[in-house]
Amino acid sequence: MRLFAIADLHLPGGGDKPMEVFGPQWDHHFGKISEDWRSRVTDGDAVLIAGDISWAMQLGNAAEDLRAIGALPGRKILIKGNHDYWWSSLTRVQELMPEGMTALQHTAADLGCCVVCGTRGWMIPTENEPLSPEDGKIYRRETARLEMALQAAARIAAGRPAVAMLHYPPLLQGCTESAFTELLERYGVSVCVYGHLHGSGIRAGYTGECRGVHYHLTSCDSLAFQLKEIEI
């Protein structure tokens, strides 16, 4: 099995949501992603989708987008992003998903070659930009949720590699650590994929190895609308 990742598909959610307003590179962006996907992924592979899947505001309006993803090859593992307002309870979301798609919400899934876990995450504090009291509260809550996901992965890993998915970046260029990175290191995660960053913000994301964890920014525009193959 090969493992791929991508994030921030930003499908229209049953409405008219032209992504070209964010730049000409977004013109027919899902067509570009789908073409690359079909050319490289087989039904025996898995694709991690790290949030911001659909612009839908209600769960039912995301159904068409989920079917479009479900029609592509491979097993799909999804987490919630900050724009996934349609994502309600985990049970209802999973019921709506086509066969071969798994939703994670501070939970874990067994892929055979590895175990993958995930949660949304949040903005991280930096020396120049500390979090507001409200953001600090969410940051602590999301830290606890990541630990829940990592504990779920540890229960089923049986010595196999652990892969973590977050929507928000857990590590930025020039930052030495966050509460998220501390947990990833403590639980022995080998790979972390994330998204969220676009445009000039892409440069802020950390990609590479740091203290034993390999970080991959996978927002689709950062990858020129192609999947990223993840080595584990």
Secondary structure by P-SEA (a helix, b strand, c coil): cccccccccccccccccccccccccccaaaaaaaaaaaacccccbbbbbccccccccccccaaaaaaaaaacccbbbbbbcccccccccaaaaaaaccccbbbbccbbbbccccccccccccccccccccccaaaaaaaaaaaaaaaaaaaaaaacccccbbbbbbccccccccccccaaaaaaaaacccbbbbccccccccccccccccccbbbbbccccccccbbbbbcc
